[in-house]
Amino acid sequence: MSIVQRAPDYIRAISPYVPGKPISELAREMGLVESEIIKLASNENPLGASPKATAAATAALADIHRYPDGNAFALKSAIAAKFGVGIDQVVPGNGSNDVLDLCARAFLNHASSAVYSQYAFAVYPLAVQTAGARGIEVPARDFGHDLEAMAAAVGEDTRLIFIANPNNPTGNFLSGAEVERLLQRVPRDVVVVLDEAYNEYMEPSQRYDSVAWLRQYPNLVISRTFSKIYGLGGLRVGYGLAGAELADVLNRVREPFNVNHIALAAATAALGDDEFVAKSYAVNRAGKRQIEDGLKVLGLRFIPSAGNFIAFEVADGAAANLALLKQGVIVRPLASYKMPTWLRVTIGLPEENERFLAALAKAIA
């Protein structure tokens, strides 16, 4: 027997997560100039990072020979103050992906199951499979979560439910009332993970106070990230919010020093940069209209999005994606989500959106 076969079957069966193509990789493959490539594949903030975060990260370089604060005290205190929760309700993560994985590691094993939606974030089934648990994928409704069907899918062995709102990669939005109805219906011994990575991009009319639910639903975990609107994707820092008892369990399985020193400093500063968040929101909102209008002119179907990206359909996803890459435009093909005719584009700066639409017109001609 080979050493590889010593790994459990469920580990060997994992198909690794495929991230968006890096600019440098495309430049090598296509012989393009890096500075002439635009990347609209990974839902990054086109404005870059919060200036306050950049300044804090630069200052923190002087201490990179020191281990980071394993308790993340400054960041947890800032998050707790911002959202009116106890510091013991905050779980720091190496990106929000880490928080999702912590939930799976803490509550799943080979004798349990987790529920998630078709066309939801690819990390959910990966986290479940890594824990050796059984994944229950509930068919989507109009490319989004069917919460009634998800609640009905909960079995005696179910320990987790993953909900993304807004959903990635489709952008679908669930109202606060819909989400709370699910919380009311789910047994209290089933952990509901509400993934709000794109929360700050939602329209004012869509907003709801999920943090207030923590007082009423001790089985709720809210995961958020600094990778999107705060522009800190390269530093990998996110956080979870939960009742103190549940947060304590997650912190027990959290790796020591899971958030690095630079990331802690940058995220703490970014959390107070309301001006940058407001500017990023405004740029995204205008860019969303720009791309939606362009897709309508091209006669392409798209899914209305509450995030900083738009999923749209073409006749041949692979061919259109290749044609865009040859023009130095990187978007995200959704074939891995079993949506082979769909692509997802991140909303960029006005000039990037314009170039994408022009390249797309050529790609589908």
MARVEXKOL-998974 format. One record per residue (C-alpha): residue in one letter; y, z, x. Coordinates in Angstrom, 3 decimals. Layout:
// MARVEXKOL-998974
ATOM dotor       py       pz       px
ATOM     A        Y        Z        X
...
//
This chain:
// MARVEXKOL-998974
ATOM dotor       py       pz       px
ATOM     M    0.000    0.000    0.000
ATOM     S    3.444   -0.945    1.351
ATOM     I    6.167    1.648    1.732
ATOM     V    8.161   -0.126   -0.976
ATOM     Q    5.355    0.419   -3.475
ATOM     R    5.695    4.153   -2.919
ATOM     A    8.972    3.986   -4.828
ATOM     P    8.520    4.556   -8.582
ATOM     D    8.041    1.456  -10.710
ATOM     Y   11.283    2.103  -12.585
ATOM     I   13.209    2.123   -9.302
ATOM     R   11.640   -1.093   -8.026
ATOM     A   12.425   -2.739  -11.370
ATOM     I   16.180   -2.145  -11.035
ATOM     S   18.414   -5.194  -10.776
ATOM     P   21.358   -3.977   -8.674
ATOM     Y   24.861   -4.109  -10.107
ATOM     V   26.680   -7.255   -8.986
ATOM     P   30.406   -6.663   -8.393
ATOM     G   33.152   -9.267   -8.611
ATOM     K   33.216  -11.778   -5.758
ATOM     P   35.532  -10.674   -2.915
ATOM     I   38.330  -12.997   -1.838
ATOM     S   37.019  -13.106    1.738
ATOM     E   33.583  -14.208    0.549
ATOM     L   34.953  -17.079   -1.508
ATOM     A   37.140  -18.173    1.400
ATOM     R   34.060  -18.383    3.643
ATOM     E   31.939  -20.172    1.052
ATOM     M   34.495  -22.762   -0.012
ATOM     G   36.541  -23.100    3.159
ATOM     L   39.649  -21.883    1.359
ATOM     V   42.651  -19.975    2.665
ATOM     E   42.459  -16.325    1.594
ATOM     S   46.161  -16.091    0.778
ATOM     E   45.817  -18.980   -1.677
ATOM     I   42.986  -17.364   -3.674
ATOM     I   43.637  -15.257   -6.756
ATOM     K   41.091  -12.715   -7.881
ATOM     L   40.977  -12.014  -11.607
ATOM     A   37.426  -10.748  -11.743
ATOM     S   37.355   -6.962  -11.357
ATOM     N   40.009   -5.661  -13.757
ATOM     E   42.239   -4.496  -10.922
ATOM     N   45.928   -3.741  -11.387
ATOM     P   47.903   -6.837  -10.296
ATOM     L   50.864   -4.612   -9.367
ATOM     G   48.765   -2.831   -6.760
ATOM     A   48.701    0.949   -6.504
ATOM     S   51.139    3.567   -7.707
ATOM     P   53.848    3.939   -5.019
ATOM     K   53.535    7.705   -5.260
ATOM     A   49.809    7.392   -4.629
ATOM     T   50.369    5.141   -1.623
ATOM     A   52.849    7.596   -0.114
ATOM     A   50.494   10.507   -0.651
ATOM     A   47.559    8.599    0.845
ATOM     T   49.608    7.714    3.905
ATOM     A   50.621   11.331    4.411
ATOM     A   47.018   12.463    4.021
ATOM     L   45.894   10.297    6.952
ATOM     A   47.007   13.036    9.332
ATOM     D   44.107   15.192    8.159
ATOM     I   41.246   12.713    7.932
ATOM     H   39.343   14.677   10.579
ATOM     R   39.013   17.476    7.999
ATOM     Y   36.486   17.525    5.202
ATOM     P   38.039   17.089    1.755
ATOM     D   38.395   19.989   -0.644
ATOM     G   34.932   20.016   -2.164
ATOM     N   36.285   21.748   -5.243
ATOM     A   39.097   19.167   -5.646
ATOM     F   41.379   22.025   -6.648
ATOM     A   44.730   20.186   -6.545
ATOM     L   43.436   17.171   -8.484
ATOM     K   41.566   19.284  -11.035
ATOM     S   44.664   21.450  -11.526
ATOM     A   46.862   18.383  -12.095
ATOM     I   44.399   16.896  -14.587
ATOM     A   44.012   20.216  -16.400
ATOM     A   47.783   20.617  -16.691
ATOM     K   48.295   17.056  -17.918
ATOM     F   45.710   17.285  -20.679
ATOM     G   45.966   20.945  -21.587
ATOM     V   42.415   21.896  -20.631
ATOM     G   40.980   24.526  -18.319
ATOM     I   40.403   23.678  -14.684
ATOM     D   36.765   24.567  -15.319
ATOM     Q   36.565   21.637  -17.760
ATOM     V   37.262   18.975  -15.111
ATOM     V   34.568   17.142  -13.137
ATOM     P   35.830   15.025  -10.207
ATOM     G   33.964   11.793   -9.583
ATOM     N   33.636    9.083   -6.971
ATOM     G   35.031    6.715   -9.573
ATOM     S   34.157    7.194  -13.230
ATOM     N   30.821    5.509  -12.442
ATOM     D   29.911    8.693  -10.603
ATOM     V   30.602   10.756  -13.730
ATOM     L   28.335    8.479  -15.756
ATOM     D   25.594    8.890  -13.177
ATOM     L   26.073   12.672  -13.098
ATOM     C   25.436   12.768  -16.841
ATOM     A   22.232   10.780  -16.427
ATOM     R   21.030   12.915  -13.498
ATOM     A   21.795   16.152  -15.311
ATOM     F   20.198   15.371  -18.666
ATOM     L   17.637   12.584  -18.311
ATOM     N   14.074   12.405  -16.999
ATOM     H   10.939   10.345  -17.611
ATOM     A   10.342   12.102  -20.941
ATOM     S   13.772   11.384  -22.443
ATOM     S   15.866    8.496  -23.702
ATOM     A   19.492    7.386  -23.830
ATOM     V   21.277    5.142  -26.322
ATOM     Y   23.829    2.476  -25.434
ATOM     S   25.106   -0.761  -26.942
ATOM     Q   24.249   -4.344  -26.209
ATOM     Y   27.093   -5.971  -24.205
ATOM     A   28.276   -2.558  -22.970
ATOM     F   28.993   -1.604  -19.346
ATOM     A   26.092   -2.533  -17.049
ATOM     V   26.100    0.868  -15.346
ATOM     Y   24.714    2.619  -18.456
ATOM     P   21.229    1.063  -18.315
ATOM     L   21.263    1.335  -14.511
ATOM     A   21.963    5.075  -14.650
ATOM     V   19.273    5.559  -17.286
ATOM     Q   16.710    3.543  -15.360
ATOM     T   17.455    5.353  -12.100
ATOM     A   16.689    8.642  -13.863
ATOM     G   13.355    7.238  -15.037
ATOM     A   14.351    7.577  -18.679
ATOM     R   13.904    5.150  -21.557
ATOM     G   16.924    3.055  -22.486
ATOM     I   17.556    2.235  -26.136
ATOM     E   19.840   -0.787  -26.395
ATOM     V   21.322   -1.118  -29.875
ATOM     P   22.307   -4.637  -30.987
ATOM     A   26.056   -5.176  -30.937
ATOM     R   28.196   -5.961  -33.944
ATOM     D   30.722   -8.708  -33.183
ATOM     F   30.200   -8.044  -29.453
ATOM     G   31.110   -4.369  -29.898
ATOM     H   29.425   -1.047  -30.633
ATOM     D   27.662   -0.586  -33.959
ATOM     L   28.113    3.184  -34.120
ATOM     E   26.120    3.635  -37.306
ATOM     A   23.137    1.870  -35.768
ATOM     M   23.558    3.823  -32.535
ATOM     A   23.510    7.126  -34.395
ATOM     A   20.422    5.998  -36.288
ATOM     A   18.705    5.093  -32.999
ATOM     V   18.830    8.683  -31.748
ATOM     G   15.306   10.085  -31.524
ATOM     E   13.779   13.446  -30.743
ATOM     D   13.718   12.604  -27.031
ATOM     T   17.311   11.285  -26.901
ATOM     R   19.583   13.256  -24.590
ATOM     L   22.535   10.907  -24.019
ATOM     I   24.638    8.355  -25.872
ATOM     F   27.027    6.130  -23.923
ATOM     I   30.104    4.740  -25.698
ATOM     A   32.767    2.616  -23.992
ATOM     N   36.157    2.490  -25.663
ATOM     P   37.648   -0.002  -24.999
ATOM     N   34.392   -1.707  -24.139
ATOM     N   33.840   -3.552  -20.893
ATOM     P   33.202   -6.503  -20.631
ATOM     T   34.074   -7.555  -24.186
ATOM     G   37.275   -5.559  -24.755
ATOM     N   36.305   -4.350  -28.228
ATOM     F   38.076   -1.279  -29.574
ATOM     L   36.782    1.527  -31.803
ATOM     S   39.233    3.608  -33.823
ATOM     G   39.368    7.332  -33.257
ATOM     A   38.070    7.888  -36.777
ATOM     E   34.992    5.773  -36.073
ATOM     V   34.209    7.619  -32.851
ATOM     E   34.652   11.021  -34.451
ATOM     R   32.323   10.095  -37.299
ATOM     L   29.638    9.469  -34.703
ATOM     L   30.365   12.826  -33.053
ATOM     Q   29.959   14.499  -36.421
ATOM     R   26.634   12.797  -37.036
ATOM     V   24.974   13.206  -33.628
ATOM     P   22.903   16.384  -33.016
ATOM     R   24.761   18.912  -30.875
ATOM     D   22.017   18.867  -28.246
ATOM     V   22.670   15.164  -27.527
ATOM     V   25.434   14.551  -24.985
ATOM     V   27.949   11.885  -26.044
ATOM     V   29.597   10.208  -23.050
ATOM     L   32.864    8.583  -24.100
ATOM     D   33.846    6.158  -21.334
ATOM     E   37.612    5.639  -21.507
ATOM     A   38.196    3.766  -18.239
ATOM     Y   40.763    1.516  -19.958
ATOM     N   42.345    4.198  -22.132
ATOM     E   45.864    3.765  -20.742
ATOM     Y   45.925    0.075  -21.709
ATOM     M   45.436    0.681  -25.435
ATOM     E   48.264   -0.119  -27.837
ATOM     P   50.172    2.879  -29.278
ATOM     S   48.682    2.208  -32.713
ATOM     Q   45.174    2.456  -31.228
ATOM     R   45.611    5.785  -29.477
ATOM     Y   43.816    8.949  -30.560
ATOM     D   43.457   12.383  -28.976
ATOM     S   39.896   12.493  -27.700
ATOM     V   40.685   15.477  -25.465
ATOM     A   41.355   17.608  -28.564
ATOM     W   37.779   16.912  -29.676
ATOM     L   36.443   18.916  -26.729
ATOM     R   37.233   22.125  -28.604
ATOM     Q   35.099   21.060  -31.557
ATOM     Y   32.278   19.101  -29.916
ATOM     P   30.657   20.945  -26.983
ATOM     N   28.358   17.949  -26.391
ATOM     L   31.238   15.552  -25.570
ATOM     V   32.008   14.231  -22.081
ATOM     I   35.080   12.018  -21.583
ATOM     S   35.091    9.885  -18.437
ATOM     R   38.242    8.267  -17.055
ATOM     T   39.256    6.548  -13.838
ATOM     F   42.103    5.988  -11.406
ATOM     S   40.728    2.527  -10.562
ATOM     K   42.424    0.613  -13.359
ATOM     I   46.007    1.283  -14.433
ATOM     Y   46.697    3.556  -11.437
ATOM     G   45.502    0.838   -9.033
ATOM     L   43.191    2.986   -6.889
ATOM     G   39.979    0.971   -7.197
ATOM     G   39.469    0.893   -3.435
ATOM     L   39.542    4.691   -3.171
ATOM     R   36.900    5.333   -5.860
ATOM     V   38.138    8.340   -7.808
ATOM     G   37.657    9.268  -11.448
ATOM     Y   37.019   12.363  -13.514
ATOM     G   35.176   13.768  -16.468
ATOM     L   36.451   16.170  -19.107
ATOM     A   34.071   18.411  -21.048
ATOM     G   33.629   21.909  -22.373
ATOM     A   33.385   24.470  -19.572
ATOM     E   29.651   25.004  -20.064
ATOM     L   28.844   21.293  -19.951
ATOM     A   31.239   20.668  -17.055
ATOM     D   29.480   23.418  -15.097
ATOM     V   26.152   21.613  -15.438
ATOM     L   27.692   18.344  -14.198
ATOM     N   29.356   20.080  -11.261
ATOM     R   25.972   21.535  -10.283
ATOM     V   24.518   18.054   -9.688
ATOM     R   27.703   16.645   -8.178
ATOM     E   27.370   15.713   -4.518
ATOM     P   29.359   17.840   -2.055
ATOM     F   32.652   16.155   -1.146
ATOM     N   32.013   13.337   -3.638
ATOM     V   35.729   12.456   -3.639
ATOM     N   37.245   11.806   -0.226
ATOM     H   40.399   13.379    1.182
ATOM     I   42.612   10.282    0.837
ATOM     A   41.449    9.648   -2.719
ATOM     L   42.163   13.228   -3.767
ATOM     A   45.719   13.052   -2.446
ATOM     A   46.426    9.622   -3.925
ATOM     A   44.995   10.419   -7.352
ATOM     T   46.874   13.698   -7.633
ATOM     A   50.145   11.890   -6.916
ATOM     A   49.310    8.919   -9.157
ATOM     L   48.705   11.172  -12.137
ATOM     G   52.403   12.028  -12.185
ATOM     D   53.677    8.452  -11.794
ATOM     D   54.515    7.771  -15.436
ATOM     E   56.991    5.044  -14.479
ATOM     F   54.295    3.011  -12.722
ATOM     V   51.881    3.448  -15.635
ATOM     A   54.526    2.270  -18.109
ATOM     K   55.336   -0.777  -15.968
ATOM     S   51.651   -1.645  -15.586
ATOM     Y   51.128   -1.358  -19.330
ATOM     A   54.095   -3.649  -20.034
ATOM     V   52.925   -6.283  -17.526
ATOM     N   49.453   -6.185  -19.033
ATOM     R   50.671   -6.485  -22.596
ATOM     A   52.832   -9.518  -21.801
ATOM     G   50.066  -11.088  -19.720
ATOM     K   47.562  -10.590  -22.500
ATOM     R   49.758  -12.594  -24.880
ATOM     Q   50.239  -15.269  -22.217
ATOM     I   46.510  -15.750  -21.681
ATOM     E   45.637  -15.534  -25.374
ATOM     D   48.220  -18.225  -26.165
ATOM     G   46.840  -20.388  -23.363
ATOM     L   43.257  -20.017  -24.568
ATOM     K   44.351  -20.998  -28.062
ATOM     V   45.990  -24.165  -26.697
ATOM     L   42.728  -24.989  -24.933
ATOM     G   40.825  -24.394  -28.158
ATOM     L   38.637  -21.683  -26.647
ATOM     R   37.170  -18.741  -28.500
ATOM     F   38.007  -15.307  -27.108
ATOM     I   37.461  -11.672  -28.048
ATOM     P   40.659   -9.681  -28.773
ATOM     S   40.827   -7.066  -26.052
ATOM     A   42.217   -3.539  -25.855
ATOM     G   41.828   -3.500  -22.060
ATOM     N   43.300   -5.404  -19.133
ATOM     F   40.919   -8.351  -19.408
ATOM     I   39.816  -10.991  -21.905
ATOM     A   36.337  -12.438  -22.478
ATOM     F   36.335  -16.098  -23.531
ATOM     E   33.689  -18.704  -24.275
ATOM     V   33.189  -22.131  -22.697
ATOM     A   30.457  -24.725  -23.099
ATOM     D   28.814  -23.954  -19.751
ATOM     G   29.745  -20.635  -18.160
ATOM     A   28.174  -21.328  -14.767
ATOM     A   29.748  -24.773  -14.425
ATOM     A   33.202  -23.569  -15.492
ATOM     N   32.980  -20.607  -13.122
ATOM     L   32.057  -22.857  -10.188
ATOM     A   34.907  -25.230  -11.015
ATOM     L   37.336  -22.316  -11.025
ATOM     L   35.996  -20.999   -7.710
ATOM     K   36.536  -24.395   -6.099
ATOM     Q   40.179  -24.106   -7.162
ATOM     G   40.477  -20.658   -5.608
ATOM     V   40.389  -18.720   -8.885
ATOM     I   37.873  -15.886   -9.199
ATOM     V   36.882  -14.690  -12.684
ATOM     R   33.781  -12.845  -13.850
ATOM     P   30.803  -14.744  -15.322
ATOM     L   28.971  -12.740  -17.982
ATOM     A   25.500  -14.253  -17.670
ATOM     S   24.194  -10.887  -16.415
ATOM     Y   25.175   -9.457  -19.829
ATOM     K   23.141  -12.230  -21.479
ATOM     M   26.372  -14.004  -22.407
ATOM     P   25.851  -17.211  -20.366
ATOM     T   28.616  -19.184  -22.055
ATOM     W   31.226  -16.465  -21.547
ATOM     L   33.611  -15.605  -18.716
ATOM     R   35.902  -12.595  -18.332
ATOM     V   39.355  -12.877  -16.819
ATOM     T   41.474   -9.967  -15.637
ATOM     I   45.083  -10.105  -16.807
ATOM     G   47.243  -10.713  -13.758
ATOM     L   50.869  -11.346  -12.917
ATOM     P   52.599  -14.110  -14.924
ATOM     E   52.201  -16.658  -12.129
ATOM     E   48.523  -15.745  -11.680
ATOM     N   47.855  -16.114  -15.390
ATOM     E   49.604  -19.491  -15.362
ATOM     R   47.537  -20.703  -12.434
ATOM     F   44.332  -19.478  -14.075
ATOM     L   45.088  -21.359  -17.304
ATOM     A   45.896  -24.561  -15.411
ATOM     A   42.697  -24.263  -13.370
ATOM     L   40.676  -23.531  -16.510
ATOM     A   42.020  -26.638  -18.206
ATOM     K   40.702  -28.699  -15.284
ATOM     A   37.427  -26.784  -15.192
ATOM     I   36.511  -27.577  -18.787
ATOM     A   37.928  -31.100  -18.902
//
